[in-house]
């Protein structure tokens, strides 16, 4: 019998970074699930880009898959692209690839050795970072307030998109992300 231990977290761990709202993200290069080299510059959207940390095994991500895909599809036509990031050292490439193909219509990149996760301070899945068209961080945190999706009262990420696209200030630039901890190399 296989026993799976999943850790949930709603606070940042020791890997936190001081990558703050207003900071600019430099171009980065990672491989996608097919081994092809991808760059942030080539994948980013005209009006913005979301980096969303994903996991093939996290039950919280599984509850969010449909919501993530729906919001990505809705806002793609408005110039906002999603890029999935998998930083979990415990998830093999075949597993990540099959999960990405089954759930997402946007690229999923492999963050080997957690370089990007460490740079930005990502600690859980799902966790989002929304950058404007100039790669400035506008929002960081949870997608919404309800992991189950049955009682959503605040759509943090969607609200950030709407405000940014309408040229208004984003009222809430951070919301604690919750989910499964990123399984880092050497942990």
N, C-alpha and C positions, 0 to 999 in steps of 0.2 A: 504494500500500500504506500502510495506516494503522499507525503504530507507537505503542503505548501505553506510557508510562513510569509505573510504579507504584512508590512509595516505601514501604518497610516500616520500621517503627520499633518498638522495645520500650522506649524511654526517653522521658521527657517532653521537649518542645521548649521553645523560648523563650517560648511562650504560657502557661506554667504559672501557676497561680493558687494562692493560699494557702487555697482553699476546703477546709477540713479535715473529717475525721471529727468528727461532733458539731455541725457548722455547720447552720443552718436555711436552707432555700431559700425565698426570697420568691416569691410568685406571679409568674408571667410570662405574657406573651401572645405567641403566634406563629401564623402561618397554617399550615393543613394543606395537603396536596397538591391540594386542590380550591379553595384560596383562602379558606376559611372561617376566621375568627379563633377560636382556641382558647386556653383558659387552663389553667395547671397545676392550679388549684383545681377546675376542672370535670372534669378528666381523671384526677386522682389516685385511688388506691385507698384503701379504708378502712384496710387494714393496711399499706399501703406502695405505693411507686411506683418503677419503674425507668426512668431515662432511658438509652436505649441509642443511641449514635451509630452511624449507618448510612451506607452508600454504595451507590449503584447499580453502581459500576464495580469496587470493591475485591474482588479474588479471595479474600481472607481472610473478608470478610463473606459472600461467596457460600458458602463452606464452612460458615459458622455459621448460615445462614438457617434450616435445618430445626431446629437446636437452639434457636435464639432463639424460633422460633414454638412449639415444643413446650413449653419452659419457661414462656413467656408464657401459653399455654393452660392448663397444669397449675395455675399459681398464681393465675390470675384468679379461679377459684372459691374461693380462700382469701383473697381481698381484696387481692391485689397486682396492680396494673395496670402495663402497659408503655406507654411513649411513645417512639416512634422520633424521633430528631433527625437531620436532614441539614443539615450545615454546609458542604458542599462547594461552593465557588464555581464549580467546573468542571462541575457536573451541572445540566442544565436541568430545569425543572419537569415537563415531559412525561415525561422519562426517569425522574425520581424517582417520579412518580405511578404509571407503569406497573410499575416495580419494586416499589413498596409494595403495589399491588393484587395482584401475582403472589405475593408472599412473606409478607405480614403480615396479621394480623387485629386489629391495634391501630393507632391513629393514628400517622402520621408527619408531623412538623412541620418547617417550613423555617426554619432559623436564618440568615436573610440577614445578611450582614456578620459572622457568627460571634460575635454578641453573647453568646449563652448559652455557647457553647464557650469563649470567652475568660473569662467570669465564673467558670466551674467549672474551667477548665484542661484541658478535653478536647483531646487531641492526635491520637488515632488512631480508626480504625473497625475492628472494634467495640470500644467502650469503654463501661462501664456505671457508673451511679451509682444506688445503692439507698437510698431515703429511707423512713423509717417513716411512719406515718399522720399524724404531726405535722410532716412535711417536714424531719426531722433526718437528716443523712447518716450512714448506718450502714456502708456498704461502697462502695468505689470500685476499679474495675479490670477485670481480665479475667473472662470468663465461666467459663472452665476453663483447664486447662494445655496443651491440645492443639488447635492450629488445624485439623488434619485431622479430628479427631473419632475417630480410630482407636485412640488410646492414652490416653484420658482417665484420669488418676489422681487429679486434684483438681477438684472441682466448686465453685469458689469462690463463685459467685453462688447456686447452689442451697443450699449449706451456710449462707450468710448468711440466706437466706429461712427455712430450717428452724429455725435458732437463734432468729431474731427472733420467729417465730410461736409458738415454744415458750417464749418469755420468758427464754431463755438469752443470755448474752453471745456476741457474734460473735467467734470465735477469731481469724480472719484478716480484718481490716477493709480491707486493701489487697493487691492483687496487680498487678504491672505489666501493663498492657494492651498487646497487640501487634496489629499489623495495618498498614493503610495510613494514612499521614498525612492529616489533614484538610486539604483544599485551601482555604486561606484567601484572602479577598479581598486583592488587591494583592500576592500572592506568585507 
